[in-house]
Amino acid sequence: MGDQPVREKDAPRLVRCAKLSAELPGLAAPPFSNELGRRIYESISQDAWRQWIRHSQMVINEQSLVLSDPAARDILMRECEAFLFGAGSAPPPGWVPPAGAVRLKKPT
């Protein structure tokens, strides 16, 4: 038993993260079965994905999105793409973070 060498298949899959501009562990599988899901799988890290999940909760709540509505899902996918690959997904107008909320810094 003892210390066994890490086999290549056990090592995390690394990606050059488009959001965080660093080589980091990638997702285990595409999060969506579309082109955006493939892009996320290929070039977004687990850390950036976790940031999106937290941000998406704010988007869903503040915009009162009902995800059973295809139009709401389209809005969320646009926000996801902007957050991960674009200039970022802006909070809704007038949104104020809850007291004690941690703001995520945008990489420079």
Sine and cosine of phi, psi and omega as CSV:
sin_phi,cos_phi,sin_psi,cos_psi,sin_omega,cos_omega
0.00,0.00,-0.96,-0.27,0.08,-1.00
0.84,0.55,-0.46,-0.89,-0.01,-1.00
-0.99,0.10,0.90,-0.43,0.06,-1.00
-0.98,-0.22,0.57,-0.82,0.02,-1.00
-0.90,0.43,0.55,-0.83,0.04,-1.00
-0.96,0.29,0.84,-0.55,0.04,-1.00
-0.98,0.18,0.48,-0.88,-0.04,-1.00
-0.83,0.56,-0.62,0.78,-0.03,-1.00
-0.94,0.34,-0.33,0.94,0.02,-1.00
-1.00,0.06,-0.33,0.94,-0.03,-1.00
-0.95,0.30,0.57,-0.82,0.02,-1.00
-0.92,0.40,0.54,-0.84,0.07,-1.00
-0.97,0.23,0.84,-0.54,-0.02,-1.00
-1.00,-0.09,0.58,-0.81,0.08,-1.00
-0.76,-0.65,0.43,-0.90,0.17,-0.99
-1.00,0.07,0.97,-0.22,-0.14,-0.99
-0.94,0.33,0.85,-0.53,0.01,-1.00
-0.93,0.38,-0.47,0.88,-0.03,-1.00
-0.99,0.14,-0.71,0.71,-0.13,-0.99
-0.98,-0.21,-0.04,1.00,0.04,-1.00
0.79,0.62,0.74,0.67,0.03,-1.00
-0.47,-0.88,0.38,-0.92,0.08,-1.00
-1.00,0.09,0.89,-0.45,-0.12,-0.99
-0.63,-0.78,0.28,-0.96,0.07,-1.00
-0.87,0.50,0.71,-0.71,0.00,-1.00
-1.00,-0.06,0.05,-1.00,0.03,-1.00
-0.94,0.34,0.44,-0.90,0.01,-1.00
-0.97,0.26,-0.43,0.90,-0.03,-1.00
-0.41,-0.91,0.38,-0.92,0.07,-1.00
-0.87,0.49,0.67,-0.75,-0.03,-1.00
-0.98,0.22,-0.36,0.93,0.01,-1.00
-0.71,-0.70,0.44,-0.90,0.01,-1.00
-0.99,-0.11,0.80,0.60,0.05,-1.00
-0.58,-0.81,-0.07,-1.00,-0.03,-1.00
-0.87,0.49,-0.65,0.76,0.03,-1.00
-0.89,0.46,-0.67,0.75,0.05,-1.00
-0.86,0.51,-0.65,0.76,0.03,-1.00
-0.91,0.42,-0.70,0.71,0.02,-1.00
-0.88,0.48,-0.67,0.75,0.01,-1.00
-0.89,0.46,-0.73,0.69,0.00,-1.00
-0.85,0.53,-0.67,0.74,-0.07,-1.00
-0.98,0.22,-0.44,0.90,-0.16,-0.99
-0.58,-0.82,0.40,0.92,0.08,-1.00
-0.79,-0.62,0.72,-0.70,-0.03,-1.00
-0.99,0.14,0.25,-0.97,0.09,-1.00
-0.87,0.50,-0.64,0.77,0.01,-1.00
-0.88,0.47,-0.73,0.69,0.01,-1.00
-0.91,0.42,-0.60,0.80,0.02,-1.00
-0.90,0.44,-0.66,0.76,0.05,-1.00
-0.89,0.46,-0.61,0.79,0.06,-1.00
-0.89,0.46,-0.66,0.75,0.02,-1.00
-0.89,0.45,-0.68,0.73,-0.01,-1.00
-0.85,0.53,-0.72,0.70,0.03,-1.00
-0.89,0.46,-0.69,0.73,-0.01,-1.00
-0.92,0.39,-0.63,0.78,-0.03,-1.00
-0.89,0.45,-0.54,0.84,0.05,-1.00
-0.89,0.46,-0.64,0.77,0.04,-1.00
-0.91,0.41,-0.70,0.72,-0.01,-1.00
-0.87,0.50,-0.75,0.67,-0.02,-1.00
-0.87,0.50,-0.74,0.67,-0.04,-1.00
-0.93,0.36,-0.74,0.67,-0.09,-1.00
-0.94,0.34,-0.51,0.86,0.02,-1.00
-0.99,-0.13,0.08,1.00,0.00,-1.00
0.76,0.65,0.73,0.68,-0.01,-1.00
-0.97,0.23,0.71,-0.71,0.10,-0.99
-0.95,-0.31,0.95,-0.31,-0.18,-0.98
-0.95,0.32,-0.09,1.00,0.14,-0.99
-0.98,0.20,-0.21,0.98,0.03,-1.00
-1.00,0.02,0.86,-0.51,0.00,-1.00
-0.83,0.55,-0.57,0.82,0.02,-1.00
-0.91,0.41,-0.61,0.79,0.04,-1.00
-0.92,0.40,-0.65,0.76,0.04,-1.00
-0.90,0.43,-0.62,0.78,0.06,-1.00
-0.88,0.48,-0.69,0.73,0.04,-1.00
-0.87,0.50,-0.72,0.69,-0.04,-1.00
-0.90,0.43,-0.63,0.78,0.03,-1.00
-0.91,0.41,-0.64,0.77,0.06,-1.00
-0.90,0.45,-0.68,0.73,0.03,-1.00
-0.90,0.44,-0.65,0.76,0.01,-1.00
-0.88,0.48,-0.75,0.67,0.00,-1.00
-0.89,0.47,-0.68,0.73,0.02,-1.00
-0.90,0.43,-0.66,0.75,-0.03,-1.00
-0.91,0.41,-0.71,0.71,-0.11,-0.99
-1.00,0.08,-0.55,0.84,-0.13,-0.99
-0.86,-0.51,-0.27,0.96,-0.10,-1.00
-0.95,-0.31,-0.49,-0.87,-0.03,-1.00
-0.97,0.25,-0.13,0.99,-0.01,-1.00
0.90,-0.45,0.32,-0.95,0.03,-1.00
-0.98,-0.20,0.89,-0.46,-0.05,-1.00
-0.99,0.17,0.59,-0.81,0.10,-0.99
-0.91,0.41,0.37,-0.93,0.02,-1.00
-0.86,0.51,0.47,-0.88,0.02,-1.00
-0.82,0.57,0.72,-0.69,0.04,-1.00
0.99,0.13,-0.01,1.00,-0.02,-1.00
-0.94,0.35,0.72,-0.69,0.06,-1.00
-0.84,-0.54,0.80,-0.60,0.00,-1.00
-0.88,0.48,0.56,-0.83,0.03,-1.00
-0.88,0.48,0.45,-0.89,0.03,-1.00
-0.83,0.56,0.72,-0.69,0.02,-1.00
1.00,0.09,-0.01,1.00,-0.01,-1.00
-0.94,0.34,0.57,-0.82,0.05,-1.00
-1.00,-0.08,0.81,-0.59,0.07,-1.00
-1.00,0.10,0.69,-0.72,0.05,-1.00
-1.00,0.08,0.75,-0.66,0.02,-1.00
-0.99,0.15,0.62,-0.78,0.09,-1.00
-1.00,0.08,0.75,-0.67,-0.02,-1.00
-0.88,0.47,0.56,-0.83,0.01,-1.00
-0.99,-0.14,0.00,0.00,0.00,0.00
